[in-house]
Amino acid sequence: MSQPSSASVTTAGPSSDWVLELEGVSVRRGTKMILDAVGWQVAEDERWVVLGRNGAGKTTLVQIAAARLHPTRGTVHVLGERLGGSDLSELRPRIGLASAALAERIPADESVRDVVVTAAYGITGRWREEYEDFDTERGTDLLRLFGVDHLADRAFGTLSEGERKRVQIARSLMTDPELLLLDEPAAGLDLGGREELVEALAELAGDAAAPVLVLVTHHVEEIPPGFTHLLLLRDGQVHAAGPLEEVLTSENLSGAFGIPLVVERAGDRWAARSAR
């Protein structure tokens, strides 16, 4: 089993070289410890998957990485800036985020085009702000990248769940972020929608110009080709972390989910099933 600590992922050099660095990070809510002494380091050329059962602390970890939540204890550096000692209004635009919580704030009658371009101002819901032609063109290009540019004039609330997910990811890339965090982007999708999304994320992962990617999921089957590293969480702690092919084993996954599991691989895709 990979070591349940940040030591298993230290490969890139001094602290200033990390895109994301957590040291002894804990988050407590009341008497419950959501994250407990988490250490994690992400380098510039890596694509990470964060995997764990419900309640493992995945979404809380993403909120910290997105500079939207401060830990109860520990230190966090994001893109070279320390949380608590940096101007968040300057840091947050450098981070792309797609999450269910953000999607809930998007007005249902907002046009798909405006859903994407409003990310340039860090808002949801277009008001009186003015956008340059460059913003509109970039928004259209991003919608095209995820195969939804033909929906640009549609209201966001009329889209299918799969279409909404792809629009949200296009939005998260609007500011040309250096770090992109995707919190369960395949949740609620049927098999076809999931596979379309996985294919789009695989294409993004293979683009050398793409930002550092962190994908949060419950399911091994949702790991796109091209992702390089895996962080397994269990009960708010790092269970195992490191290169994907080394960490994604039946033993590690069984320990993280608390039941006997068998990990299988077919080509560049992964699957897991009960060992019982």
Residue, then its C-alpha position, 0 to 999 in steps of 0.5 A: m500500500s502507498q504511504p498514507s501521507s504526503a511523503s508518497v507524492t513528493t516528487a517535484g522539488p522545493s515548496s515554491d514549485w508546487v501548484l498546490e500544497l497542503e501541510g497538516v490540514s484539518v477542518r473541524r465542524g463542531t465535534k466532527m473532524i471533516l479533514d484530519a492532518v491531510g498532507w498533499q502536494v500537486a506539481e505543475d505537470e500532474r492530473w489528479v483524481v481524488l477518490g473516496r466514499n461519501g463523507a470522506g472529505k472530498t468536497t471540503l478538500v476541493q473548497i480549500a484548494a479553491a481558496r473558498l474555505h480556510p482550514t481549522r489547522g494547517t497551512v495551504h499554498v495555492l499557486g504559490e500563495r498562502l491562504g490567510g496571507s494573500d488577496l483572495s480576489e486576485l487568487r481566485p480568478r486563477i482557479g477554475l471550479a466546477s461544482a454542484a454548489l456553483a451550478e445551483r447559483i446559475p439562473a435558469d433563464e441565463s443564456v448558455r453564452d452568458v453562463v460562460v462569459t460571466a465567469a470573467y467577472g466571477i459572477t453568476g447572472r449577467w447584469r450591467e457589466e460590459y464584455e469585450d469581443f474577446d470575452t464572447e469569442r473565448g466563451t464561444d471557443l470553449l463551448r465548441l471545445f466541449g461540443v455545446d456551442h450550438l446551445a449558446d442561445r438556449a436558457f441554461g435551465t432547459l439543458s439536459e444534465g449532461e449538457r449543463k455539466r459540459v457548459q459548467i466546465a467550459r465556464s470554469l476555463m473562461t479565465d484561463p486558470e492555472l488550476l482547474l478543480l472539477d467536483e464530481p462533474a459526472a454526478g447525475l449523468d446517464l451512461g452516454g452522458r458520462e462517457e461523453l464527459v470522460e472523453a472531453l476530460a481525456e482530451l483536456a488532460g492530454d493538452a499540454a497547455a491545459p491547467v493542472l487538473v484535479l477531478v473528484t469522483h466516487h467512481v473508478e469508472e469515471i477516471p479519464p485517460g491521461f490522468t496521472h495521480l490518485l489521492l484516496l481519502r478515508d474518513g478525512q485522512v489520506h489513505a494512499a496517494g501517488p502515481l495512479e497506476e501504483v495507487l489504484t490497487s484492489e488493496n488500496l481501494s478496498g481499504a478506502f471504501g471499507i469493503p473487499l473490491v477488485v480493481e480491473r483495467a481494460g486499455d486506458r480505462w479502470a473499473a471496480r467491483s465487489a470481491r464477494 
